């Protein structure tokens, strides 16, 4: 039987429906409503309450329109810098052999300072001037190609009682021990890459033993600038990840999809890009079966091992390819996926630059990544030498980077464990990202976390604070210090950070007006000591210090 007549009829019916004019909607008429109320009236000389009614016209209520809820602006809005970009475009450009654009202008101290903040934890005293005398490639290679093991410069970390830290045993010592490495290491990019991978492959001490978490961060240090394939394989079977995403309880009888989903969505391909299906998740989970661990009171998880008897040895079909895949095949299938390179390059770029790369840059970055055999270091070097990183818009400094950078500038090591509980206020407690997607960098600056940053600055500056009223006698602070000298001394203490012209103007105005001209002689020294403390706090917490 021919299908032409019913199809034609359906088409005519659709066309008629499309061209049919809608009748104008009649206006809602006002309705009449009877309204009654009790009033007091004087009837026959006595006050009585009587019911009085009247009719009134009631206008129809206007239809409510829903509006999108406005997003609460960050503290420095609307001048706030843009935040880190989404993972990757759904339809990326093809990889290109064209070289990644390089910043060709002469670099100055401002460029070096930005590099040290984005690829490390801010400059140590004298470091900016030393590196600014070199060319860009030499500066970048000094960060990306360290030689040998890291050296920790300065006194070893200790708690408030002067005791060595015990990161595996005492609350907060894990956070402070890693913060110590951020402050003292002569290989800051190694620690910064470990922090990036800690956010990328997020696991948390909320469900994983501290020792396993510490071992995972060491893994990120060891492999953070090498082959992504090797890093991905190591993370997949890392004990902390096996516990966190239930890889050690994923077996052929009871398949667990947690890691399979995240290894594609968060770690290698990205969500909502058409890279995988729910069937791929289920089949990938079967490929990942076989890992086990033991558990004992007082010990926790131990004896992580691969048991072939627990592995599903049947054929799986992932991304349209079939085979008897195991966990190593699962990693290989992800990194060889056509959409992996664009995801990797865009996500890695987002840790160093707030705006997403343009198509030409993304194409070249993919070419660099694939041409190197999926090595991480060449991509990081290409990103750090890109004009958008060195001369582009400012980027919000993560809270832990702000904390470490302030200590580096002051030349102060870890001598208190207060930094661990302060991290709960500034929004980035190490070893405790909020979920498997890592930290939400749209919350780096708001009215809550800014309070935490203020406390960090207060604690960092406290040991160097000038005492206006010492118990031993009168203040010995310079009673004749003028405003310009006060600003210079505060800047010197903080390592002479770069601040905008607007900030300089505000600081100078405060310095010149905060001490009364007709102050009594016995108050000259204390007031200048208080002004100096205030200037230090203003410089440590001004908007310029929270962006780079």
DASUL-V361961 format. One record per run of one state. SS is the DSSP state (2 for helix, 1 for strand, 0 for the rest). FROM is the first residue (numbers start at 1). TO is the last residue. Records with the same first field share a line. If there is no record, write none. Layout:
SS: FROM-TO ; FROM-TO
This chain:
0: 1-3 ; 20-30 ; 44-45 ; 59-108 ; 119-126 ; 133-135 ; 145-151 ; 153-157 ; 159-163 ; 165-172 ; 186-187 ; 201-203 ; 205-209 ; 224-226 ; 237-238 ; 245-246 ; 250-257 ; 266-277 ; 288-290 ; 297-299 ; 307-307 ; 311-315 ; 319-320 ; 324-326 ; 336-339 ; 351-358 ; 372-374 ; 376-376 ; 385-386 ; 392-395 ; 397-398 ; 411-417 ; 427-431 ; 433-440 ; 444-448 ; 463-482 ; 494-500 ; 514-520 ; 542-542 ; 548-548
2: 4-19 ; 109-118 ; 127-132 ; 136-144 ; 173-184 ; 188-200 ; 210-223 ; 228-236 ; 239-244 ; 247-249 ; 258-265 ; 278-287 ; 308-310 ; 327-335 ; 340-350 ; 359-371 ; 377-384 ; 387-391 ; 399-410 ; 418-426 ; 441-443 ; 449-462 ; 483-493 ; 501-513 ; 521-541 ; 543-546
1: 31-43 ; 46-58 ; 152-152 ; 158-158 ; 164-164 ; 185-185 ; 204-204 ; 227-227 ; 291-296 ; 300-306 ; 316-318 ; 321-323 ; 375-375 ; 396-396 ; 432-432 ; 547-547
